[in-house]
Amino acid sequence: MKPWLLKLMLIPALCFVPFVLRAQAPPGPIPPQPSGPARTAPNIKVRSVLVNTPVTVRDKKGEMVNTLEQSDFRVSDNGVTQTIRHFNLGGDPISLVVVVETSWRIGPILPQIRKTGILISQTVVGPTGEAAVVGFDDRVRTLLDFTNDSDVMEQTMNGLQKGSAGSRLFDAMSRAVAMLSARPEVSETDLGKRRVMLIIGEAHDSGSEEQLGEVLRRAQLANITIYAVGVSGVKADLKRKPDDKAPPSPTPDGTFEGPPPPGTTTQEAAISGTPLEGVVALAAWVVSHAKDSVTSRQLEIAAAATGGEHVFAWKSRTLEQVLDDMGGELHSQYTLSYIPKGDVTNGYHQITVTIDRKNLSVRARPGYYIESPGS
């Protein structure tokens, strides 16, 4: 057969193929045929919170008590007795962030702060811990990321430089919370580290974008304990040279912009010598009213809200003595961990720690706050 005749015979067949394919192709996606009633996977949200609380126990003389057992402790969360899942006495290593003020206001006492590097690394952090440094004035800077090298820690503290008149304390605390939250922590299964923040500075904030209550909420949920060493701008003023002039402070000291806790006046809550129980109650109020501004007693409130301690370094106690005592306490504390029983409800959760011994005082974190989703 001649080639041209073969091509002529194939033309009708090729033209017919698209019509066959088009007839066989389905008109669109074929929906699956239901074999029974339509089922939707349930949207189940389960929140599990691991709560770590350091517990400091002292006798009548103020001495640390380190002879207690797990069975001596009782822990409740909103009145519900909890099961202690992790128990230790001073043995858990520490992740520490030092939040240090470098503002112009404390310039004359900055030389004393520079000398604390070796004390912090040896006494507070200890041989198995790690530390980082955040400095603040009108800026917040990470001066040192986490390290277990005591020489590097000492060099960083020794190299602190006097900055501007600003004092973004709350923003610096927020930075420290974020850094600590990323570190592995102690749990019932993981051998992590206790998260601790050490603040050295004045109870004064100016220019921060963060609010104290919001920072403390995150610190509580991240199981961060805050220790604070208060240094005095007034003492710095006494040491300042007469020709050493400071720019004006943008906000007045000793003010309390938010509403006071129920039953107290603004000045009573912010300025007067409130007992420890009153400071703990004030701390719970600040965390529950996180949007309100607080510009007085911030360091006391932060320590009380997280189970730490605030000490004012002046008069009879030097900065070195205060840090030495804090290091001794940190490594003589009991660490208790639990997972709250039942559904973790929104709002403030009160933690109560008691012991089955008389004539002993107990200090622990007072609680934590759970925000509703989307708030």
C-alpha positions as CSV (number, residue, x, y, z in Angstrom):
1,M,0.0,0.0,0.0
2,K,1.2,3.4,-0.9
3,P,2.2,5.7,2.1
4,W,-0.1,8.5,1.1
5,L,-3.1,6.1,1.0
6,L,-2.2,4.8,4.6
7,K,-2.2,8.4,6.0
8,L,-5.5,9.1,4.4
9,M,-7.1,6.0,6.1
10,L,-5.7,7.0,9.5
11,I,-7.2,10.5,9.5
12,P,-10.8,9.4,10.4
13,A,-9.6,7.2,13.3
14,L,-7.5,9.9,14.9
15,C,-10.4,12.4,14.7
16,F,-12.6,9.9,16.5
17,V,-10.2,9.4,19.5
18,P,-10.9,12.7,21.3
19,F,-14.6,12.1,21.1
20,V,-14.2,8.7,22.7
21,L,-12.0,10.1,25.5
22,R,-14.3,13.0,26.1
23,A,-17.2,10.6,26.4
24,Q,-15.4,8.4,28.9
25,A,-14.0,11.2,31.2
26,P,-16.1,12.0,34.2
27,P,-17.7,15.5,34.3
28,G,-15.9,16.4,37.6
29,P,-14.7,15.1,40.9
30,I,-16.9,12.3,42.1
31,P,-17.9,12.9,45.7
32,P,-17.5,9.9,48.0
33,Q,-20.6,8.0,48.8
34,P,-21.4,8.2,52.6
35,S,-21.6,4.8,54.2
36,G,-23.4,6.2,57.3
37,P,-24.2,9.4,59.2
38,A,-21.5,12.1,58.7
39,R,-19.0,12.3,61.5
40,T,-16.9,15.2,62.6
41,A,-13.8,14.7,64.6
42,P,-14.3,16.3,68.0
43,N,-12.2,19.4,68.8
44,I,-10.8,18.5,72.2
45,K,-8.5,21.0,73.9
46,V,-6.6,19.7,77.0
47,R,-4.4,22.0,78.9
48,S,-1.7,20.6,81.1
49,V,0.4,22.8,83.3
50,L,3.5,21.7,85.1
51,V,3.9,23.8,88.2
52,N,7.4,24.1,89.8
53,T,7.6,25.9,93.1
54,P,10.7,26.5,95.2
55,V,10.0,26.3,98.9
56,T,12.1,28.1,101.5
57,V,11.8,26.8,105.1
58,R,13.3,28.6,108.1
59,D,13.3,28.1,111.8
60,K,12.6,30.7,114.5
61,K,16.2,32.0,114.2
62,G,15.9,32.5,110.5
63,E,18.2,29.5,109.7
64,M,17.4,27.3,106.6
65,V,15.9,23.9,107.5
66,N,17.1,21.1,105.2
67,T,16.0,18.0,107.1
68,L,12.5,17.6,105.7
69,E,11.2,14.8,103.5
70,Q,8.6,14.9,100.7
71,S,6.0,13.4,103.0
72,D,6.3,16.5,105.2
73,F,4.9,18.8,102.5
74,R,1.3,19.5,101.5
75,V,0.5,21.4,98.3
76,S,-2.9,22.6,97.1
77,D,-4.0,24.4,94.0
78,N,-7.2,26.4,94.4
79,G,-7.9,24.3,97.5
80,V,-7.4,21.0,95.8
81,T,-4.6,18.8,97.3
82,Q,-2.0,17.9,94.6
83,T,0.3,15.0,94.1
84,I,4.0,16.0,94.3
85,R,5.7,14.5,91.2
86,H,9.2,15.9,91.7
87,F,11.0,16.6,94.9
88,N,14.5,17.8,95.5
89,L,16.6,19.7,98.0
90,G,19.0,22.2,96.5
91,G,20.3,19.7,94.0
92,D,18.6,20.9,90.8
93,P,21.0,23.0,88.6
94,I,20.1,26.6,87.8
95,S,19.5,28.6,84.6
96,L,20.0,32.3,85.7
97,V,19.5,35.6,83.9
98,V,21.0,38.6,85.6
99,V,19.0,41.7,84.8
100,V,21.2,44.6,85.7
101,E,20.5,48.3,85.5
102,T,23.1,50.4,83.8
103,S,21.3,53.7,83.7
104,W,22.9,57.1,84.6
105,R,20.9,57.1,87.8
106,I,23.1,54.4,89.5
107,G,26.3,55.4,87.8
108,P,28.2,56.2,91.0
109,I,27.5,52.7,92.5
110,L,28.1,50.8,89.2
111,P,31.7,50.0,90.3
112,Q,30.3,47.9,93.2
113,I,28.0,46.1,90.7
114,R,30.9,45.3,88.4
115,K,32.6,43.3,91.2
116,T,29.8,40.9,91.6
117,G,30.5,38.6,88.6
118,I,32.5,36.0,90.3
119,L,30.2,36.0,93.3
120,I,27.2,35.4,91.1
121,S,28.8,32.7,89.1
122,Q,30.3,30.8,92.1
123,T,27.6,31.3,94.8
124,V,24.4,32.0,93.0
125,V,24.8,29.9,89.8
126,G,27.0,27.2,91.2
127,P,29.2,24.6,89.4
128,T,26.4,22.9,87.5
129,G,24.4,26.0,86.4
130,E,24.5,28.5,83.6
131,A,24.0,32.2,83.4
132,A,23.2,35.1,81.0
133,V,23.2,38.9,81.4
134,V,20.7,41.5,80.2
135,G,21.5,45.2,80.7
136,F,19.0,48.0,80.6
137,D,18.7,51.8,80.6
138,D,16.6,53.4,77.9
139,R,17.5,50.3,75.8
140,V,17.5,46.6,76.6
141,R,20.6,44.6,75.5
142,T,21.6,40.9,75.9
143,L,25.2,41.4,77.1
144,L,25.9,37.6,77.5
145,D,24.0,34.6,76.3
146,F,23.9,31.5,78.5
147,T,27.3,30.2,79.6
148,N,28.8,28.0,82.3
149,D,32.1,29.8,82.1
150,S,32.6,31.8,85.3
151,D,35.5,33.8,83.7
152,V,33.2,35.0,80.9
153,M,30.5,35.9,83.4
154,E,33.0,37.9,85.5
155,Q,34.3,39.7,82.5
156,T,30.8,40.7,81.3
157,M,29.8,42.1,84.7
158,N,33.2,43.9,85.1
159,G,32.6,45.5,81.7
160,L,29.3,47.1,82.5
161,Q,29.1,50.7,81.2
162,K,27.1,53.6,82.5
163,G,24.2,54.4,80.1
164,S,21.4,56.9,79.7
165,A,18.8,58.1,82.2
166,G,16.1,55.7,81.0
167,S,15.1,52.6,82.9
168,R,13.2,50.0,80.9
169,L,13.0,47.6,83.7
170,F,9.8,45.8,82.6
171,D,11.1,45.3,79.0
172,A,14.3,43.9,80.4
173,M,12.4,41.5,82.6
174,S,10.3,40.4,79.6
175,R,13.6,39.7,77.7
176,A,14.8,37.5,80.6
177,V,11.5,35.6,80.7
178,A,11.7,34.8,77.0
179,M,15.3,33.6,77.4
180,L,14.6,31.5,80.4
181,S,11.4,30.0,78.8
182,A,13.6,28.5,76.1
183,R,15.8,26.6,78.5
184,P,15.0,23.0,79.5
185,E,13.5,23.0,83.0
186,V,13.1,20.5,85.8
187,S,10.1,18.2,85.4
188,E,9.0,14.7,86.6
189,T,10.8,13.1,83.6
190,D,13.4,15.6,82.4
191,L,16.6,16.6,84.3
192,G,16.5,20.3,83.3
193,K,17.3,23.3,85.3
194,R,15.5,25.7,87.7
195,R,14.7,29.0,86.1
196,V,15.8,32.0,88.1
197,M,15.9,35.8,87.3
198,L,18.2,38.0,89.4
199,I,17.4,41.8,89.1
200,I,20.0,44.3,90.3
201,G,18.6,47.9,90.1
202,E,16.1,50.4,91.3
203,A,12.4,49.8,91.6
204,H,11.8,52.2,88.9
205,D,10.6,51.9,85.3
206,S,10.4,54.5,82.5
207,G,9.8,53.9,78.9
208,S,8.9,50.2,78.8
209,E,6.3,48.9,76.4
210,E,5.5,46.0,78.7
211,Q,3.4,46.1,81.8
212,L,4.6,44.4,85.0
213,G,1.5,42.3,85.5
214,E,1.8,40.8,82.0
215,V,5.5,40.0,82.5
216,L,4.8,38.3,85.8
217,R,2.0,36.2,84.3
218,R,4.5,34.8,81.8
219,A,7.1,34.3,84.4
220,Q,4.7,32.4,86.6
221,L,3.6,30.0,83.8
222,A,7.3,29.5,82.9
223,N,8.1,28.6,86.6
224,I,10.6,31.5,86.9
225,T,11.6,32.6,90.4
226,I,12.6,36.3,90.7
227,Y,15.2,37.5,93.1
228,A,15.7,41.3,93.3
229,V,18.5,43.3,94.9
230,G,17.3,46.9,95.3
231,V,20.0,49.6,94.9
232,S,19.3,53.2,95.6
233,G,19.4,56.1,93.3
234,V,19.4,58.3,96.4
235,K,22.6,56.6,97.6
236,A,24.0,57.2,94.1
237,D,23.1,60.9,94.4
238,L,25.1,61.1,97.6
239,K,28.1,59.8,95.8
240,R,27.6,61.8,92.6
241,K,30.0,64.7,91.9
242,P,28.4,68.1,92.2
243,D,29.0,68.9,88.6
244,D,27.7,65.6,87.4
245,K,24.2,66.6,86.2
246,A,21.6,64.1,85.1
247,P,18.9,64.7,82.5
248,P,15.4,64.9,84.1
249,S,13.5,61.7,84.7
250,P,10.5,61.3,82.4
251,T,8.3,60.0,85.2
252,P,8.1,60.8,88.9
253,D,9.3,58.3,91.4
254,G,7.0,56.6,93.9
255,T,3.8,56.8,92.0
256,F,1.1,54.1,91.6
257,E,-0.9,54.7,88.4
258,G,-3.2,51.7,88.7
259,P,-6.1,51.3,91.1
260,P,-5.2,49.8,94.5
261,P,-6.2,46.4,95.8
262,P,-9.6,46.2,97.5
263,G,-9.5,47.7,101.0
264,T,-6.4,49.8,100.6
265,T,-5.7,53.3,99.4
266,T,-3.3,54.2,96.6
267,Q,-0.6,55.5,98.9
268,E,-1.0,52.7,101.5
269,A,-0.6,50.1,98.8
270,A,2.3,51.8,97.1
271,I,4.5,53.6,99.6
272,S,3.9,52.4,103.2
273,G,5.8,49.6,104.8
274,T,3.4,46.8,103.8
275,P,4.1,43.5,105.6
276,L,5.1,40.5,103.5
277,E,1.5,39.1,103.5
278,G,0.3,42.4,102.1
279,V,2.9,42.4,99.4
280,V,1.9,38.9,98.4
281,A,-1.7,40.0,98.2
282,L,-0.7,43.0,96.1
283,A,1.3,40.8,93.8
284,A,-1.7,38.5,93.2
285,W,-3.8,41.6,92.4
286,V,-1.2,43.0,90.0
287,V,-1.1,39.7,88.1
288,S,-4.8,39.5,88.0
289,H,-5.1,43.1,86.7
290,A,-2.2,42.8,84.3
291,K,-3.2,45.8,82.1
292,D,-2.9,48.3,85.0
293,S,0.3,50.3,85.4
294,V,2.4,50.0,88.5
295,T,5.3,52.3,89.1
296,S,6.2,51.7,92.7
297,R,7.5,48.7,94.7
298,Q,7.9,46.7,91.5
299,L,10.8,44.6,92.7
300,E,9.0,43.6,95.9
301,I,6.0,42.7,93.8
302,A,7.9,40.7,91.3
303,A,9.7,38.7,94.0
304,A,6.6,38.0,96.0
305,A,4.6,36.9,92.9
306,T,7.2,34.2,92.0
307,G,8.3,33.0,95.4
308,G,11.6,34.8,95.4
309,E,13.0,37.5,97.6
310,H,13.6,41.2,97.5
311,V,16.4,42.7,99.5
312,F,17.4,46.3,99.6
313,A,21.2,46.6,99.6
314,W,22.1,49.7,101.6
315,K,22.7,50.5,105.3
316,S,23.9,47.4,107.1
317,R,23.9,44.9,104.2
318,T,26.3,45.3,101.3
319,L,25.6,44.1,97.8
320,E,28.1,41.2,98.2
321,Q,26.4,40.1,101.5
322,V,23.0,40.1,99.9
323,L,24.1,38.0,96.9
324,D,25.9,35.6,99.2
325,D,22.8,35.1,101.2
326,M,20.6,34.6,98.1
327,G,23.0,32.0,96.7
328,G,22.9,30.1,100.0
329,E,19.1,30.2,99.9
330,L,18.8,29.0,96.3
331,H,20.9,26.0,97.0
332,S,19.1,25.1,100.2
333,Q,15.6,25.2,98.9
334,Y,13.1,22.4,98.3
335,T,11.8,22.1,94.8
336,L,8.3,20.7,94.5
337,S,6.5,20.0,91.1
338,Y,3.0,19.0,90.4
339,I,0.4,18.9,87.5
340,P,-2.9,20.4,88.6
341,K,-5.6,17.8,88.9
342,G,-8.7,18.0,86.7
343,D,-9.4,20.8,84.2
344,V,-7.1,23.8,84.4
345,T,-9.5,26.7,84.6
346,N,-8.9,30.2,83.6
347,G,-8.0,32.9,86.1
348,Y,-5.8,33.1,89.1
349,H,-4.7,29.8,90.8
350,Q,-3.7,30.1,94.4
351,I,-0.9,27.8,95.6
352,T,-0.7,26.9,99.2
353,V,2.3,25.0,100.6
354,T,2.2,23.7,104.2
355,I,4.4,21.4,106.3
356,D,3.7,19.0,109.1
357,R,6.1,20.6,111.5
358,K,5.6,23.4,114.1
359,N,7.6,26.6,114.6
360,L,8.8,26.7,111.0
361,S,8.1,29.4,108.4
362,V,7.4,28.5,104.8
363,R,7.8,30.8,101.7
364,A,6.6,29.6,98.3
365,R,5.2,31.2,95.2
366,P,1.6,32.3,95.9
367,G,0.1,31.3,92.5
368,Y,-0.2,31.7,88.8
369,Y,-2.6,33.1,86.3
370,I,-4.2,31.2,83.3
371,E,-5.5,33.5,80.5
372,S,-8.5,32.4,78.5
373,P,-7.7,31.6,74.8
374,G,-7.6,34.6,72.6
375,S,-7.4,37.1,75.5
